[in-house]
Amino acid sequence: MTPTKLDVRGEICPYPMMRTVSALKKLPGDESALEVVTDHAPALETIPTQAARLGFRTDIEETGASEWRIMITRTQVEEEA
């Protein structure tokens, strides 16, 4: 299944983190992943911290000069598999 995508490029703290948390809370139960694209380096700390509090794990990949993709996956799905 293709993850839901959230593009927060051009936004600065706290908005990337706030929009990510909102998207995670609205993620349907049958979807296990959210892909966040950001160009705001502080979000690389704030988003994983908040995602972990909600029961998700994150993987960060640099996709370009000052641009990152944060893959956020539900930890419960991994434990059940």
Phi and psi in degrees as GROMACS dihedral restraints (atoms count N, CA, C in turn):
[ dihedral_restraints ]
;  ai    aj    ak    al  type     phi  dphi    fc
    3     4     5     6     1   -73.1    20    10
    4     5     6     7     1   130.6    20    10
    6     7     8     9     1   -68.7    20    10
    7     8     9    10     1   152.9    20    10
    9    10    11    12     1   -65.4    20    10
   10    11    12    13     1   140.2    20    10
   12    13    14    15     1  -111.1    20    10
   13    14    15    16     1   141.5    20    10
   15    16    17    18     1  -132.0    20    10
   16    17    18    19     1   118.4    20    10
   18    19    20    21     1  -103.7    20    10
   19    20    21    22     1   111.7    20    10
   21    22    23    24     1  -115.2    20    10
   22    23    24    25     1    23.2    20    10
   24    25    26    27     1   -61.9    20    10
   25    26    27    28     1   141.0    20    10
   27    28    29    30     1    87.7    20    10
   28    29    30    31     1    -6.1    20    10
   30    31    32    33     1  -102.2    20    10
   31    32    33    34     1   146.9    20    10
   33    34    35    36     1  -116.4    20    10
   34    35    36    37     1   164.4    20    10
   36    37    38    39     1   -55.3    20    10
   37    38    39    40     1   141.6    20    10
   39    40    41    42     1   -95.3    20    10
   40    41    42    43     1     7.8    20    10
   42    43    44    45     1   -63.5    20    10
   43    44    45    46     1   -41.2    20    10
   45    46    47    48     1   -58.7    20    10
   46    47    48    49     1   -43.0    20    10
   48    49    50    51     1   -67.5    20    10
   49    50    51    52     1   -43.4    20    10
   51    52    53    54     1   -64.1    20    10
   52    53    54    55     1   -43.0    20    10
   54    55    56    57     1   -67.2    20    10
   55    56    57    58     1   -35.2    20    10
   57    58    59    60     1   -66.7    20    10
   58    59    60    61     1   -46.6    20    10
   60    61    62    63     1   -59.8    20    10
   61    62    63    64     1   -43.5    20    10
   63    64    65    66     1   -60.7    20    10
   64    65    66    67     1   -44.2    20    10
   66    67    68    69     1   -65.4    20    10
   67    68    69    70     1   -38.5    20    10
   69    70    71    72     1   -65.6    20    10
   70    71    72    73     1   -40.2    20    10
   72    73    74    75     1   -67.3    20    10
   73    74    75    76     1   -26.9    20    10
   75    76    77    78     1   -94.0    20    10
   76    77    78    79     1    -2.8    20    10
   78    79    80    81     1   -63.1    20    10
   79    80    81    82     1   122.7    20    10
   81    82    83    84     1   -58.4    20    10
   82    83    84    85     1   150.9    20    10
   84    85    86    87     1   -59.3    20    10
   85    86    87    88     1   -27.1    20    10
   87    88    89    90     1   -85.8    20    10
   88    89    90    91     1    -4.9    20    10
   90    91    92    93     1  -102.2    20    10
   91    92    93    94     1   135.1    20    10
   93    94    95    96     1  -113.3    20    10
   94    95    96    97     1     0.8    20    10
   96    97    98    99     1  -142.8    20    10
   97    98    99   100     1   151.3    20    10
   99   100   101   102     1  -134.6    20    10
  100   101   102   103     1   130.9    20    10
  102   103   104   105     1  -106.4    20    10
  103   104   105   106     1   121.7    20    10
  105   106   107   108     1  -113.5    20    10
  106   107   108   109     1   129.6    20    10
  108   109   110   111     1  -109.5    20    10
  109   110   111   112     1   127.3    20    10
  111   112   113   114     1  -140.5    20    10
  112   113   114   115     1   155.6    20    10
  114   115   116   117     1  -123.5    20    10
  115   116   117   118     1    18.3    20    10
  117   118   119   120     1  -113.1    20    10
  118   119   120   121     1   102.6    20    10
  120   121   122   123     1   -52.7    20    10
  121   122   123   124     1   -40.0    20    10
  123   124   125   126     1   -59.1    20    10
  124   125   126   127     1   -24.3    20    10
  126   127   128   129     1   -65.6    20    10
  127   128   129   130     1   -19.1    20    10
  129   130   131   132     1   -69.3    20    10
  130   131   132   133     1   -15.9    20    10
  132   133   134   135     1  -102.6    20    10
  133   134   135   136     1   -42.6    20    10
  135   136   137   138     1   -72.5    20    10
  136   137   138   139     1   -40.3    20    10
  138   139   140   141     1   -66.3    20    10
  139   140   141   142     1   -49.9    20    10
  141   142   143   144     1   -60.0    20    10
  142   143   144   145     1   -36.3    20    10
  144   145   146   147     1   -62.9    20    10
  145   146   147   148     1   -47.9    20    10
  147   148   149   150     1   -69.9    20    10
  148   149   150   151     1   -37.3    20    10
  150   151   152   153     1   -62.1    20    10
  151   152   153   154     1   -41.6    20    10
  153   154   155   156     1   -62.5    20    10
  154   155   156   157     1   -37.7    20    10
  156   157   158   159     1   -64.2    20    10
  157   158   159   160     1   -25.9    20    10
  159   160   161   162     1   -95.2    20    10
  160   161   162   163     1     3.9    20    10
  162   163   164   165     1    89.8    20    10
  163   164   165   166     1    29.1    20    10
  165   166   167   168     1  -119.9    20    10
  166   167   168   169     1   156.9    20    10
  168   169   170   171     1  -115.9    20    10
  169   170   171   172     1   156.8    20    10
  171   172   173   174     1  -127.4    20    10
  172   173   174   175     1   148.5    20    10
  174   175   176   177     1  -130.0    20    10
  175   176   177   178     1   129.3    20    10
  177   178   179   180     1  -110.2    20    10
  178   179   180   181     1   133.1    20    10
  180   181   182   183     1  -130.3    20    10
  181   182   183   184     1   129.9    20    10
  183   184   185   186     1   -79.5    20    10
  184   185   186   187     1   124.3    20    10
  186   187   188   189     1  -106.9    20    10
  187   188   189   190     1    -8.1    20    10
  189   190   191   192     1  -176.3    20    10
  190   191   192   193     1  -174.5    20    10
  192   193   194   195     1   -66.3    20    10
  193   194   195   196     1   113.7    20    10
  195   196   197   198     1    58.3    20    10
  196   197   198   199     1    41.0    20    10
  198   199   200   201     1  -144.2    20    10
  199   200   201   202     1   136.2    20    10
  201   202   203   204     1  -134.2    20    10
  202   203   204   205     1   153.6    20    10
  204   205   206   207     1  -114.5    20    10
  205   206   207   208     1   125.0    20    10
  207   208   209   210     1  -108.4    20    10
  208   209   210   211     1   113.8    20    10
  210   211   212   213     1   -93.5    20    10
  211   212   213   214     1   122.0    20    10
  213   214   215   216     1  -115.8    20    10
  214   215   216   217     1   123.7    20    10
  216   217   218   219     1  -126.0    20    10
  217   218   219   220     1   147.8    20    10
  219   220   221   222     1   -69.1    20    10
  220   221   222   223     1   125.2    20    10
  222   223   224   225     1   -72.5    20    10
  223   224   225   226     1   -29.1    20    10
  225   226   227   228     1   -61.6    20    10
  226   227   228   229     1   -37.1    20    10
  228   229   230   231     1   -63.8    20    10
  229   230   231   232     1   -40.7    20    10
  231   232   233   234     1   -65.8    20    10
  232   233   234   235     1   -37.2    20    10
  234   235   236   237     1   -69.3    20    10
  235   236   237   238     1   -33.3    20    10
  237   238   239   240     1   -76.0    20    10
  238   239   240   241     1   -27.5    20    10
